[in-house]
Amino acid sequence: MTRRPYRSITSQLTDDHLAAYARAHEAELRGDWETAASQHLSVPFFQRSTHGQRLRILAGLGDAAPGWMVARHLTEVARRLPRREDHAIPTAIELGVVVGHPGGVDVSRIGCEHPEQVPAYLFARDWVTRQADVHEGDALADLLVAAAPELVDRSGVRRWAGAPMGGFRVGETRGESLALVDAESGEEHEVLDLGLTEQVPPGSHVLGRLVPVEAGPGTALDWRPLPIDEVTARAVARSPHHWIEILATRCRAGRIPTGFSYLSESSTTSDLPHQSWTSLLGLGHDHDLGRDRQGPDRVIGQAVDAALRLADRGREHVRTHRHTIADLMLDPHLTPERLARHATPAKRDRWRVLAECLPPHAAARAAEMLLWCEVPSAG
């Protein structure tokens, strides 16, 4: 079989595509999510992009998007600032390879069809690459200069600059909060619960940065954290500014596995993987629907059915999966047309349970479904 040659997306972009991409980026720096989504998705190659889906979520939420969610998205915008491709991005990728892939990148493991795709995949998904790029690199600092001051102030992302890395033991959830315990000192931090324990059980250890937010207890993780062993978490907790060297040393010594830092794509709306609602279908949180022949648009209705069955069983069953279900409710593939068949009087009580249990940024959509269940023609 003859293998078709690899052609990068960049090499296929026309001048019109590049202009639309630039307009989208400028709109993001203003916080104009509708324009940004429209321009970004006008490029045929980006119509299924995760970044485009994130923009559609923010456009749909509008002013209801919480500051922490906007701030998380802005850290992604920071990584895409112009003039970073020549130096900053290659440096970040190289660091990620040195730390997490000292013996070389396993192309088959990270799911690339062509070796030329490796840098882009690592840039998007390697946790070490991302953290070092945003915080130790200049991405966040540059964003604070480039973005509209009103957007920076509204998101609160300015206060994230300088946040140190930490090593934590995952505790229990308490209402809207999650306990994270410093792996070395034992100091307990109360952070905004964004669903971490729906994939990483209490008692596990993670690396991450605590940042100030307006919601909940006033502190959250800046991004989905990295699951890690206890020894490494304690070492990072003792010397947070040496986290890169600690990870590199332990990986080279075989104490943590090669490729430990390569994760599935992350959600900006929770501490879970992108489209983690696949777990409602029994596929696990990390199932990549982008590689599934069915695709998210074909199975998302089945996930809604599963969420409603949980609601029928009671509030406690929903609370156990509430952030996973929240990501489902916000997914752009869940169009009004696909929701319509779930708007029946018989499902009214189930939607009420979801509206009462889901976090605020997703509860509104469930509450809307309550209204549609009252319309006789909805079913």
Order of alpha helices (4+ residues) and beta strands (2+ residues): alpha-alpha-alpha-alpha-alpha-alpha-alpha-alpha-alpha-alpha-alpha-beta-beta-beta-beta-beta-beta-alpha-alpha-alpha-alpha-alpha-alpha-alpha-alpha
